[in-house]
Amino acid sequence: MNIIITGASSGVGFEAALELILSGKHKVIALSRSQDKLERLLEIAHGLNPTAEIFALAFDIVHDDYEGLQQFIGTNFDNQVDVLINNAGVLINKPFTKLLEMDFIEMLQSNFIGHVRIIQALIHLMPEGSHILNIGSMGGFQGSAKFAGLSAYSASKAALHNLTECLAAELAEHEIKVNCLALGSAQTEMLEKAFPGYVSPVMAFEMGKYIADFAVTGHRFFNGKVLPVAVSTP
């Protein structure tokens, strides 16, 4: 499969990208805003699998021009994307009364609009049977526990969850599946920012493996689903 993953320079995205190249069955394009961290990803990936077909591109899904990305995909993937993992995102932890309008705009741009942009830019490259996997959060999952300081982040993830359901219906005629994993805690830098001092029972590499496996096989069983993936609530 030809797989693109955003937010691949750290956390669960980094670990998912490494998991995807282990079998040698997939080609991976890893996207992130940090070129230095992507170089580290490539180094580790080729250490694990010297023949891994993994390509890295420093790219901002919110602000960059997609023409360059499309050319990169044409060169390395022959203009076909079988799986798109929308993992990129940022988090602001701030009391609601201290949040600025720009904080909400930043959350929506990074955690929602950026994913809209990349889906719209690449959808014409995705054949029947392909899979769009959005990475959401339990913070945006209806009925889940909510926490002070995370209202802007959680609201942006809720928008991504709803987009998943809408796109699954709209793309059904093209036989493109769309799902979302609403992640609970995993031991990452983002978790530390959200819950300082909290230690998750789930390691980043464990969650990364789950994401990688679901991206490749989950659309055989699910479509239009927002699935909670959590064993604990901080």
Kinemage of the C-alpha trace (Angstrom):
@kinemage 1
@onewidth
@group {chain A} dominant
@subgroup {mainchain}
@vectorlist {calphas} color= white
{ca met a 1} P 0.000 0.000 0.000
{ca asn a 2} L 0.996 3.627 -0.549
{ca ile a 3} L 0.460 5.353 2.795
{ca ile a 4} L 0.737 9.011 3.804
{ca ile a 5} L 0.891 9.968 7.471
{ca thr a 6} L 0.918 13.516 8.805
{ca gly a 7} L 2.371 14.562 12.133
{ca ala a 8} L 5.021 11.869 11.745
{ca ser a 9} L 7.901 13.570 13.545
{ca ser a 10} L 6.919 12.694 17.124
{ca gly a 11} L 4.536 10.799 19.367
{ca val a 12} L 2.149 8.202 18.013
{ca gly a 13} L 2.618 9.412 14.426
{ca phe a 14} L 6.354 8.750 14.617
{ca glu a 15} L 5.738 5.289 16.040
{ca ala a 16} L 3.010 4.466 13.506
{ca ala a 17} L 5.310 5.384 10.625
{ca leu a 18} L 8.000 3.029 11.970
{ca glu a 19} L 5.475 0.230 12.409
{ca leu a 20} L 4.269 0.620 8.827
{ca ile a 21} L 7.711 0.051 7.307
{ca leu a 22} L 8.629 -3.053 9.293
{ca ser a 23} L 6.908 -5.588 7.042
{ca gly a 24} L 8.325 -4.176 3.815
{ca lys a 25} L 4.858 -4.359 2.266
{ca his a 26} L 4.124 -0.631 2.270
{ca lys a 27} L 5.542 2.602 0.939
{ca val a 28} L 5.253 5.495 3.365
{ca ile a 29} L 5.393 9.257 2.927
{ca ala a 30} L 5.918 10.921 6.307
{ca leu a 31} L 4.897 14.556 6.659
{ca ser a 32} L 5.743 16.999 9.425
{ca arg a 33} L 6.737 20.626 9.843
{ca ser a 34} L 10.112 19.607 11.364
{ca gln a 35} L 12.772 18.524 8.874
{ca asp a 36} L 15.237 17.638 11.648
{ca lys a 37} L 12.806 15.243 13.316
{ca leu a 38} L 11.927 13.695 9.964
{ca glu a 39} L 15.627 13.012 9.336
{ca arg a 40} L 15.722 11.191 12.679
{ca leu a 41} L 12.660 9.176 11.631
{ca leu a 42} L 14.353 8.134 8.384
{ca glu a 43} L 17.530 7.145 10.231
{ca ile a 44} L 15.650 4.935 12.686
{ca ala a 45} L 13.396 3.497 9.971
{ca his a 46} L 16.343 2.398 7.828
{ca gly a 47} L 18.034 1.015 10.914
{ca leu a 48} L 15.003 -1.194 11.522
{ca asn a 49} L 14.519 -2.078 7.858
{ca pro a 50} L 17.384 -1.108 5.522
{ca thr a 51} L 15.180 -1.613 2.462
{ca ala a 52} L 12.262 0.420 3.827
{ca glu a 53} L 10.561 2.596 1.229
{ca ile a 54} L 9.911 5.641 3.379
{ca phe a 55} L 10.063 9.205 2.120
{ca ala a 56} L 9.943 12.336 4.256
{ca leu a 57} L 8.802 15.837 3.385
{ca ala a 58} L 8.705 18.896 5.618
{ca phe a 59} L 5.183 20.164 5.020
{ca asp a 60} L 2.632 22.304 6.855
{ca ile a 61} L -0.877 21.015 6.075
{ca val a 62} L -2.427 24.343 7.080
{ca his a 63} L -0.270 26.894 5.259
{ca asp a 64} L 1.830 25.236 2.546
{ca asp a 65} L 1.001 25.026 -1.152
{ca tyr a 66} L -0.167 21.537 -2.076
{ca glu a 67} L 1.316 21.585 -5.573
{ca gly a 68} L 4.714 20.587 -4.199
{ca leu a 69} L 3.217 17.736 -2.175
{ca gln a 70} L 1.318 16.445 -5.187
{ca gln a 71} L 4.525 16.426 -7.229
{ca phe a 72} L 6.296 14.563 -4.404
{ca ile a 73} L 3.506 11.964 -4.401
{ca gly a 74} L 3.730 11.652 -8.175
{ca thr a 75} L 7.458 10.975 -7.994
{ca asn a 76} L 7.390 8.488 -5.131
{ca phe a 77} L 3.899 6.945 -5.269
{ca asp a 78} L 3.111 7.135 -8.984
{ca asn a 79} L 0.102 9.338 -8.118
{ca gln a 80} L -1.761 6.785 -6.016
{ca val a 81} L -2.573 7.039 -2.289
{ca asp a 82} L -4.168 3.979 -0.685
{ca val a 83} L -4.209 5.198 2.921
{ca leu a 84} L -4.172 8.718 4.348
{ca ile a 85} L -3.580 8.981 8.106
{ca asn a 86} L -4.486 12.453 9.369
{ca asn a 87} L -2.522 12.510 12.603
{ca ala a 88} L -1.094 16.049 12.705
{ca gly a 89} L -2.337 18.272 15.498
{ca val a 90} L -1.478 20.669 18.290
{ca leu a 91} L -2.817 21.307 21.773
{ca ile a 92} L -3.420 24.394 23.880
{ca asn a 93} L -3.993 23.918 27.600
{ca lys a 94} L -5.487 27.127 28.961
{ca pro a 95} L -8.510 28.019 31.114
{ca phe a 96} L -11.532 28.995 29.026
{ca thr a 97} L -11.606 32.536 30.463
{ca lys a 98} L -7.991 33.048 29.345
{ca leu a 99} L -8.447 31.667 25.836
{ca leu a 100} L -8.188 34.156 23.007
{ca glu a 101} L -10.122 33.961 19.778
{ca met a 102} L -6.806 33.232 18.051
{ca asp a 103} L -6.355 30.178 20.281
{ca phe a 104} L -9.601 28.731 18.946
{ca ile a 105} L -8.601 29.638 15.393
{ca glu a 106} L -5.229 27.909 15.825
{ca met a 107} L -6.880 24.764 17.170
{ca leu a 108} L -9.410 24.633 14.353
{ca gln a 109} L -6.790 25.294 11.698
{ca ser a 110} L -4.334 22.679 12.961
{ca asn a 111} L -6.759 19.988 14.093
{ca phe a 112} L -9.529 20.394 11.515
{ca ile a 113} L -8.972 22.757 8.566
{ca gly a 114} L -5.546 21.280 7.802
{ca his a 115} L -7.100 17.829 7.475
{ca val a 116} L -9.847 19.218 5.257
{ca arg a 117} L -7.190 20.751 3.011
{ca ile a 118} L -5.127 17.593 2.596
{ca ile a 119} L -8.178 15.399 1.974
{ca gln a 120} L -9.448 17.772 -0.698
{ca ala a 121} L -5.985 17.947 -2.290
{ca leu a 122} L -5.424 14.184 -2.432
{ca ile a 123} L -8.879 12.636 -2.790
{ca his a 124} L -8.527 12.388 -6.574
{ca leu a 125} L -5.459 10.162 -6.072
{ca met a 126} L -7.310 7.637 -3.892
{ca pro a 127} L -8.770 4.603 -5.704
{ca glu a 128} L -11.719 2.449 -4.707
{ca gly a 129} L -10.979 0.544 -1.529
{ca ser a 130} L -8.735 3.215 -0.050
{ca his a 131} L -8.927 4.460 3.536
{ca ile a 132} L -8.887 7.866 5.190
{ca leu a 133} L -8.086 7.529 8.888
{ca asn a 134} L -8.507 10.585 11.085
{ca ile a 135} L -6.852 10.645 14.501
{ca gly a 136} L -9.217 12.211 16.991
{ca ser a 137} L -9.312 12.371 20.763
{ca met a 138} L -11.445 11.214 23.647
{ca gly a 139} L -11.623 14.907 24.505
{ca gly a 140} L -13.856 15.383 21.476
{ca phe a 141} L -15.830 12.164 21.932
{ca gln a 142} L -19.446 12.755 22.911
{ca gly a 143} L -20.229 11.648 26.455
{ca ser a 144} L -16.599 11.218 27.516
{ca ala a 145} L -15.044 12.873 30.553
{ca lys a 146} L -13.982 16.452 29.902
{ca phe a 147} L -11.182 18.432 31.551
{ca ala a 148} L -10.494 22.062 32.364
{ca gly a 149} L -8.140 23.849 30.002
{ca leu a 150} L -8.848 21.679 26.978
{ca ser a 151} L -12.056 23.212 25.601
{ca ala a 152} L -10.505 24.642 22.407
{ca tyr a 153} L -8.595 21.449 21.668
{ca ser a 154} L -11.546 19.174 22.414
{ca ala a 155} L -13.937 21.259 20.287
{ca ser a 156} L -11.570 21.066 17.306
{ca lys a 157} L -11.359 17.296 17.635
{ca ala a 158} L -15.151 17.038 17.848
{ca ala a 159} L -15.306 18.820 14.483
{ca leu a 160} L -12.931 16.225 13.023
{ca his a 161} L -15.106 13.423 14.402
{ca asn a 162} L -18.205 14.843 12.726
{ca leu a 163} L -16.337 15.364 9.452
{ca thr a 164} L -15.461 11.661 9.519
{ca glu a 165} L -19.111 10.644 9.613
{ca cys a 166} L -20.095 13.119 6.893
{ca leu a 167} L -17.262 12.137 4.537
{ca ala a 168} L -17.985 8.426 4.918
{ca ala a 169} L -21.481 9.037 3.596
{ca glu a 170} L -20.352 11.375 0.839
{ca leu a 171} L -17.515 9.154 -0.407
{ca ala a 172} L -19.454 5.890 -0.232
{ca glu a 173} L -20.241 6.039 -3.944
{ca his a 174} L -16.489 6.142 -4.621
{ca glu a 175} L -15.920 3.195 -2.249
{ca ile a 176} L -13.483 5.204 -0.120
{ca lys a 177} L -13.800 4.406 3.585
{ca val a 178} L -13.389 7.041 6.306
{ca asn a 179} L -12.899 6.308 9.997
{ca cys a 180} L -11.617 8.053 13.102
{ca leu a 181} L -9.797 6.766 16.179
{ca ala a 182} L -10.610 8.836 19.261
{ca leu a 183} L -7.424 8.281 21.219
{ca gly a 184} L -7.195 8.226 24.959
{ca ser a 185} L -3.911 8.715 26.763
{ca ala a 186} L -0.574 7.502 25.430
{ca gln a 187} L 2.786 8.570 26.820
{ca thr a 188} L 3.705 11.464 24.528
{ca glu a 189} L 4.821 15.091 24.751
{ca met a 190} L 1.255 16.163 24.006
{ca leu a 191} L -0.067 14.138 26.935
{ca glu a 192} L 2.444 15.830 29.240
{ca lys a 193} L 1.235 19.204 28.000
{ca ala a 194} L -2.391 18.257 28.611
{ca phe a 195} L -1.881 16.478 31.946
{ca pro a 196} L 1.478 17.436 33.492
{ca gly a 197} L 2.845 14.658 35.650
{ca tyr a 198} L 0.344 12.032 34.558
{ca val a 199} L 1.827 8.704 33.446
{ca ser a 200} L -0.207 6.749 30.907
{ca pro a 201} L -0.429 2.956 31.029
{ca val a 202} L -0.124 3.015 27.223
{ca met a 203} L 3.231 3.714 25.597
{ca ala a 204} L 3.472 5.738 22.398
{ca phe a 205} L 4.779 2.760 20.411
{ca glu a 206} L 1.795 0.647 21.497
{ca met a 207} L -0.669 3.262 20.266
{ca gly a 208} L 1.377 3.756 17.113
{ca lys a 209} L 1.156 0.053 16.321
{ca tyr a 210} L -2.620 0.119 16.844
{ca ile a 211} L -2.974 3.079 14.470
{ca ala a 212} L -0.786 1.424 11.823
{ca asp a 213} L -2.687 -1.859 11.988
{ca phe a 214} L -6.081 -0.139 11.849
{ca ala a 215} L -5.035 2.073 8.942
{ca val a 216} L -4.209 -0.995 6.864
{ca thr a 217} L -7.088 -3.297 7.863
{ca gly a 218} L -9.756 -1.331 9.761
{ca his a 219} L -11.709 -0.237 6.680
{ca arg a 220} L -12.525 -3.871 5.968
{ca phe a 221} L -14.778 -3.825 9.021
{ca phe a 222} L -15.686 -0.174 9.683
{ca asn a 223} L -16.816 2.913 7.788
{ca gly a 224} L -17.938 6.258 9.146
{ca lys a 225} L -17.080 5.211 12.685
{ca val a 226} L -15.545 7.253 15.487
{ca leu a 227} L -14.029 4.578 17.683
{ca pro a 228} L -12.795 5.237 21.232
{ca val a 229} L -9.322 3.822 21.866
{ca ala a 230} L -8.731 4.322 25.575
{ca val a 231} L -7.985 2.222 28.625
{ca ser a 232} L -7.743 5.058 31.132
{ca thr a 233} L -9.029 8.538 31.884
{ca pro a 234} L -6.434 10.882 33.419
